[in-house]
Amino acid sequence: MDWTTQMDAARKGIVTPQMAAVAKKEYMDEHKLMELVAKGQVAIPANKAHTCLNPEGIGSSLRTKINVNLGISRDCKDYDIEMEKVMSAVNMGAEAIMDLSSHGDTQPFRRKLTSECPAMIGTVPVYDSVIHYQRDLATLTAKDFIDVVRLHAEDGVDFVTIHCGITRKTIEQIKQHKRKMNIVSRGGSLVFAWMSMTGNENPFYEYYDEILDICEEHDVTISLGDACRPGCLADATDVCQIEELVRLGELTKRAWAHNVQVMVEGPGHVPLDQIATNMKVQQTICMGAPFYVLGPLVTDIAPGYDHITSAIGGAIAAMSGAAFLCYVTPAEHLALPNVDDVKQGIVASKIAAHAADIAKGLPHARDIDDRMADARRNLDWDAQFACAIDPETAKRIRDSRKPEDDHSDTCSMCGKFCAVRSMNKALSGEMIDIL
């Protein structure tokens, strides 16, 4: 192999098998895609060891992709259930799975994912550091953290979230600016706590070049974590968030100099009217690197329904330039999601992504909507289910409330008052029977 990473290959004018596969999915010329990868405006996370991967491209000019967060915790530690969630997520069209396990021996599950799962696999190595070494956070060294990054790369993960934009300067900023929610990023809070307890600089920032060497060797994409993402509307677009974003822009350049692909993570909780501006600022500061957003959630008061608050924000974010949506489930802020929560989170994110792709005018994005319109005009229920994002739920609802006449082609909402039925009959010259 005469290239090290997808970016290195693209800069050498080589169309890799992964680029060819992505170009076909995106209805894009291979060489145009190659140019976008070379510039860093499209990332194709594809660890060399993840041989069962079905590659996907992430970039604002491509279809909006979604990520599903999974993993066990001390209170919910059944790996079989997590694997059920993984397969359900993949079957429903999730392009990426992030293993955020925070309990037990995580490596077997991580290796199972990279050996069996065709979706992109991501991790957050700082979570795994405490678990891997079974030591308190303050006793870990910079080398310990870097070694876990290497371990995850060797295990085949396609992208790693690294919270390297938070530095000792951030400690003073958090103290001075009196955020309402401080830091809500789990990884960011761990790095902040480690710096506070040890007095040392963020090891992911201080030894960033060593991390880049690891990522270049295994072709791991760096997802630059937003430790200071706003955790409530009051903290949106504040000094801490923007100052970190500026640093992430600098770190993006350094990664590209190593031929390492980059995604930049973003907010968070953001008022509706600030979302588009946030996307444009990121695109400018980070030179068009793919933006990976959590939500954004557009209100703070919907626990149990945060898959909806995030879908609203996600549609606007993707329409305005975000490339990758991290799903949010109804259990957000409340509990580890169960299988049904995962499904609802995926459906909400897929709706947001698809709506944004239509708004962006991506090639063939609206094709399935047009097929749905044809199926509805023809009152062809099977064809409607085939076009649905969640056919199972659509069919279940119709079957549970069928019209009185089992052979009717209408539904129980309108019956023979159905506008579609009436128009079809009127245009074909038929008598319209209502009673």
C-alpha positions in Angstrom: 0.0 0.0 0.0 1.6 3.3 -1.1 -0.6 5.5 1.1 -1.1 5.8 4.9 -4.5 7.4 5.3 -7.5 8.2 3.1 -6.3 11.8 3.1 -2.8 10.8 2.1 -4.1 8.7 -0.8 -6.4 11.6 -2.0 -3.5 14.0 -1.9 -1.5 11.6 -4.1 -4.3 11.4 -6.6 -5.3 7.8 -5.6 -8.9 6.8 -5.5 -9.1 4.2 -2.7 -11.7 1.4 -2.7 -13.4 3.3 0.2 -13.6 6.5 -1.9 -15.0 4.6 -4.8 -17.7 3.0 -2.6 -18.6 6.4 -1.0 -18.7 8.1 -4.4 -21.2 5.6 -5.7 -23.5 6.0 -2.7 -23.4 9.8 -3.0 -23.9 10.0 -6.8 -20.6 11.9 -7.0 -17.7 11.7 -9.3 -14.8 9.8 -7.7 -12.2 12.5 -8.5 -14.4 15.2 -7.1 -14.8 13.2 -3.8 -11.1 12.6 -3.8 -10.5 16.4 -4.0 -12.8 17.0 -1.0 -11.0 14.3 1.0 -7.6 15.8 0.1 -8.9 19.2 1.4 -10.3 17.7 4.6 -13.8 18.7 3.8 -14.9 15.1 3.6 -13.7 12.4 6.0 -14.0 8.7 5.4 -13.3 7.1 8.8 -11.9 3.7 7.9 -9.4 2.0 10.2 -7.2 -0.4 8.3 -8.1 -3.2 10.8 -11.9 -2.7 10.4 -12.2 -5.1 7.4 -16.0 -5.6 7.6 -16.6 -1.8 7.3 -19.2 -0.5 4.8 -17.5 2.9 4.3 -19.3 6.2 4.5 -18.3 9.7 3.8 -18.9 12.6 6.2 -19.1 16.1 4.8 -21.5 18.9 4.3 -21.7 18.2 0.6 -22.7 14.6 1.2 -25.8 13.0 2.7 -26.1 13.8 6.4 -25.0 10.8 8.5 -26.1 9.8 12.0 -24.3 8.3 14.9 -25.7 6.1 17.7 -24.2 6.2 21.2 -24.2 2.9 23.0 -22.3 1.0 25.7 -22.6 -0.4 29.2 -22.5 1.4 32.5 -22.1 0.2 36.1 -25.9 0.1 36.5 -26.7 -1.4 33.1 -23.9 -3.9 32.2 -25.5 -6.5 29.8 -23.3 -6.7 26.7 -25.9 -8.9 24.9 -28.5 -6.1 25.2 -26.0 -3.6 23.9 -25.2 -5.8 20.9 -29.0 -6.1 20.3 -29.1 -2.3 20.2 -26.1 -2.2 17.8 -27.7 -4.6 15.3 -31.1 -2.7 15.6 -29.3 0.6 14.9 -27.4 -0.8 11.9 -30.6 -2.3 10.5 -32.4 1.0 10.8 -29.7 2.8 8.9 -27.3 4.3 11.4 -24.0 4.9 9.8 -21.9 5.0 13.0 -21.8 3.4 16.5 -19.9 5.0 19.3 -19.0 2.6 22.2 -19.2 4.8 25.3 -18.9 1.9 27.7 -17.8 3.0 31.2 -17.7 -0.3 33.2 -15.9 -3.7 33.1 -13.6 -5.2 30.5 -14.5 -3.1 27.5 -12.0 -4.5 25.0 -13.9 -7.7 24.0 -17.0 -5.7 23.1 -15.0 -3.2 21.2 -13.2 -5.9 19.2 -16.5 -7.6 18.6 -17.8 -4.4 17.1 -14.9 -3.9 14.8 -14.9 -7.5 13.7 -18.7 -7.8 13.1 -20.3 -4.4 12.7 -20.3 -2.8 9.2 -21.0 0.7 10.6 -18.2 3.1 11.5 -17.0 2.6 15.1 -16.0 5.4 17.4 -14.8 5.6 21.0 -13.8 8.1 23.6 -10.4 6.8 25.0 -10.4 9.0 28.1 -13.5 7.1 29.4 -11.7 3.8 29.0 -8.5 4.9 30.7 -9.8 4.7 34.2 -11.5 1.4 33.5 -8.6 -0.1 31.6 -6.1 0.6 34.4 -8.5 0.2 37.3 -7.0 3.2 39.0 -8.2 6.6 40.2 -8.1 9.4 37.7 -5.5 11.4 39.5 -3.0 8.5 39.5 -3.0 8.2 35.7 -0.1 9.6 33.7 -0.1 11.3 30.3 1.5 8.1 28.9 -1.4 6.1 30.3 -3.9 8.1 28.3 -1.9 8.0 25.1 -1.4 4.2 25.4 -5.2 3.8 25.5 -5.6 5.8 22.3 -3.1 3.4 20.8 -5.0 0.4 22.1 -8.3 1.6 20.6 -6.5 2.3 17.2 -5.0 -1.2 17.3 -8.5 -2.7 18.1 -9.8 -1.2 14.8 -11.9 1.8 15.8 -12.5 4.2 12.9 -12.6 7.5 14.9 -11.7 8.6 18.4 -13.1 11.6 20.3 -10.2 13.4 21.8 -10.8 16.4 24.1 -7.7 18.2 23.3 -9.1 21.7 22.9 -9.5 22.2 26.7 -6.3 23.5 28.4 -5.2 24.9 31.7 -6.4 28.3 30.5 -9.9 26.8 30.4 -9.8 26.2 34.1 -9.6 30.0 34.7 -12.2 30.7 32.1 -14.7 28.4 33.7 -14.1 30.0 37.1 -14.3 33.6 35.7 -17.3 33.3 33.3 -19.6 31.6 35.8 -21.4 29.3 33.3 -24.8 28.1 34.4 -23.9 24.5 33.6 -20.1 24.5 33.7 -18.8 21.6 31.6 -21.4 18.9 30.7 -19.1 16.8 28.4 -18.2 13.7 30.3 -14.8 13.4 28.6 -14.2 17.1 29.0 -15.1 17.0 32.7 -12.6 14.1 33.2 -9.8 16.0 31.5 -10.7 19.2 33.5 -10.7 17.2 36.8 -7.3 15.5 35.9 -5.7 18.9 35.2 -7.2 20.4 38.4 -5.9 17.5 40.5 -2.5 17.1 39.0 -1.6 20.6 38.0 -0.5 19.3 34.6 -1.5 20.4 31.1 -4.1 18.4 29.2 -2.1 15.3 27.9 -4.2 15.1 24.8 -3.1 18.7 23.9 0.5 18.4 25.2 1.1 15.2 23.3 -1.1 15.8 20.3 1.6 15.1 17.8 2.1 11.6 19.3 -1.6 11.0 19.0 -1.5 12.1 15.4 1.3 9.6 14.7 -0.9 6.8 16.1 -3.9 7.9 14.0 -1.8 8.2 10.9 -0.4 4.7 11.3 -3.8 3.1 11.6 -5.9 5.6 9.6 -8.0 6.6 12.6 -10.0 9.8 12.2 -9.8 12.3 15.0 -13.1 13.7 16.3 -12.0 16.9 18.1 -14.2 16.8 21.2 -16.0 20.0 22.3 -15.4 19.8 26.1 -17.0 23.3 26.5 -20.2 22.6 24.5 -23.1 24.4 26.1 -25.2 22.2 28.3 -28.1 24.7 28.5 -29.4 27.5 26.4 -27.9 30.1 28.7 -24.3 28.9 27.9 -24.7 28.8 24.1 -22.2 30.6 22.0 -20.3 31.9 25.0 -16.6 32.7 25.5 -15.6 29.2 26.6 -17.3 27.5 23.6 -15.9 29.9 21.0 -12.4 30.0 22.5 -12.2 26.2 22.4 -13.5 26.2 18.8 -10.7 28.5 17.8 -8.2 26.1 19.3 -9.9 23.2 17.5 -9.3 25.1 14.3 -5.6 25.2 15.0 -5.6 21.5 15.9 -7.4 20.7 12.6 -4.5 22.2 10.7 -2.0 20.2 12.6 -3.8 17.0 12.0 -4.1 17.7 8.3 -0.4 18.3 8.2 0.0 14.6 9.3 -2.6 13.4 6.7 -5.0 12.6 9.6 -8.7 13.1 8.9 -10.6 15.3 11.2 -14.2 15.9 12.4 -15.0 18.8 14.7 -17.6 18.3 17.4 -20.1 21.0 18.2 -23.0 22.0 20.5 -25.0 21.1 22.5 -27.9 23.1 23.7 -28.5 26.1 21.4 -31.4 28.4 20.8 -33.1 27.9 17.5 -32.0 31.3 16.2 -28.3 30.7 16.9 -27.9 27.4 15.2 -27.2 28.5 11.6 -24.7 31.1 12.9 -22.9 28.4 15.0 -22.5 26.3 11.9 -21.1 29.1 9.8 -18.6 30.1 12.5 -17.4 26.5 12.7 -17.0 26.2 8.9 -14.9 29.4 8.9 -12.7 28.7 11.9 -12.2 25.0 11.0 -11.9 25.5 7.2 -14.8 23.3 6.2 -13.8 20.3 8.3 -16.9 18.1 8.8 -19.0 19.2 11.8 -20.4 16.6 14.2 -23.2 17.9 16.4 -25.1 16.6 19.4 -28.6 17.7 18.6 -28.4 20.7 18.9 -31.2 20.7 21.6 -33.3 23.8 21.2 -34.9 23.8 24.6 -33.9 22.6 28.1 -37.3 21.5 29.4 -38.2 18.3 27.5 -36.8 15.3 29.4 -38.5 12.3 27.9 -38.8 14.0 24.6 -35.3 15.2 23.9 -35.2 13.1 20.7 -37.7 15.7 19.4 -35.9 18.8 20.7 -32.6 17.5 19.1 -34.3 16.6 15.8 -35.6 20.1 15.4 -32.1 21.5 16.0 -30.4 18.8 14.0 -32.5 19.5 10.8 -31.5 23.2 11.0 -27.9 22.4 11.8 -27.5 19.9 8.9 -29.3 22.3 6.5 -26.8 25.0 7.6 -23.6 22.9 7.2 -23.4 20.2 9.9 -22.4 16.8 8.4 -22.9 14.3 11.2 -25.7 14.2 13.7 -25.3 12.4 17.0 -28.7 11.0 17.9 -30.4 11.8 21.1 -33.0 9.5 22.7 -36.0 10.1 25.0 -33.8 8.9 27.8 -31.3 11.7 27.4 -30.7 13.4 30.8 -32.6 10.6 32.5 -31.2 7.1 32.0 -29.2 4.7 29.8 -31.5 4.2 26.7 -33.2 0.9 26.2 -33.9 -0.8 22.8 -37.0 1.2 22.2 -35.3 4.5 23.2 -32.6 3.8 20.7 -35.1 3.2 18.0 -37.0 6.4 18.7 -33.7 8.3 18.8 -32.6 6.9 15.4 -35.9 7.6 13.7 -35.9 11.2 15.0 -32.3 11.8 13.8 -33.0 10.1 10.4 -36.0 12.4 9.9 -33.9 15.4 10.7 -31.0 14.3 8.4 -33.3 13.4 5.5 -35.2 16.7 5.8 -31.9 18.6 5.7 -30.7 16.7 2.7 -33.8 17.6 0.8 -33.4 21.3 1.7 -29.8 21.2 0.5 -30.9 19.8 -2.8 -28.6 16.7 -2.7 -29.0 14.5 -5.8 -31.9 12.0 -5.4 -32.5 13.0 -1.8 -36.2 13.6 -2.6 -36.7 10.5 -4.7 -38.3 8.4 -1.9 -40.6 11.2 -1.0 -41.9 11.4 -4.6 -42.4 7.6 -4.5 -44.4 8.0 -1.3 -46.5 10.7 -2.9 -47.3 8.3 -5.8 -48.1 5.5 -3.4 -50.5 7.8 -1.4 -52.2 9.0 -4.6 -52.8 5.4 -5.6 -53.8 4.4 -2.0 -51.2 1.7 -2.2 -50.6 0.9 1.4 -47.8 -1.7 0.9 -45.9 0.8 -1.3 -46.4 3.4 1.4 -44.9 1.1 4.0 -42.0 0.4 1.7 -41.1 4.1 1.6 -41.5 4.7 5.3 -38.6 5.4 7.6 -40.1 3.0 10.1 -42.4 0.6 8.2 -43.1 -1.5 11.2 -44.6 1.3 13.2 -46.6 2.6 10.2 -48.1 -0.8 9.5 -48.9 -1.5 13.2 -50.8 1.8 13.5 -52.9 1.1 10.4 -53.6 -2.5 11.3 -54.7 -1.6 14.8 -57.2 0.9 13.6 -58.5 -0.4 10.2 -61.6 1.1 8.6 -64.9 -0.7 9.2 -64.8 -2.2 5.7 -61.7 -4.5 5.8 -61.5 -4.2 2.0 -61.5 -0.4 2.0 -58.5 1.3 0.4 -58.9 4.3 2.7 -58.1 4.6 6.4 -60.2 5.1 9.5 -59.4 8.8 9.7 -61.6 9.8 6.7 -63.2 6.6 5.4 -65.2 7.4 2.2 -64.7 11.1 2.9 -61.0 10.5 1.8 -59.9 13.4 -0.4 -57.5 11.2 -2.4 -60.3 8.6 -3.1 -62.7 11.3 -4.1 -60.3 13.0 -6.4 -59.3 9.7 -8.1 -62.9 8.9 -8.7 -63.8 12.4 -9.9 -60.9 12.6 -12.3 -61.8 9.2 -13.8 -65.4 10.1 -14.2 -66.7 7.7 -11.5 -69.6 8.2 -9.1 -68.4 9.2 -5.7 -70.3 7.2 -3.0 -70.1 8.7 0.5 -73.0 7.2 2.3 
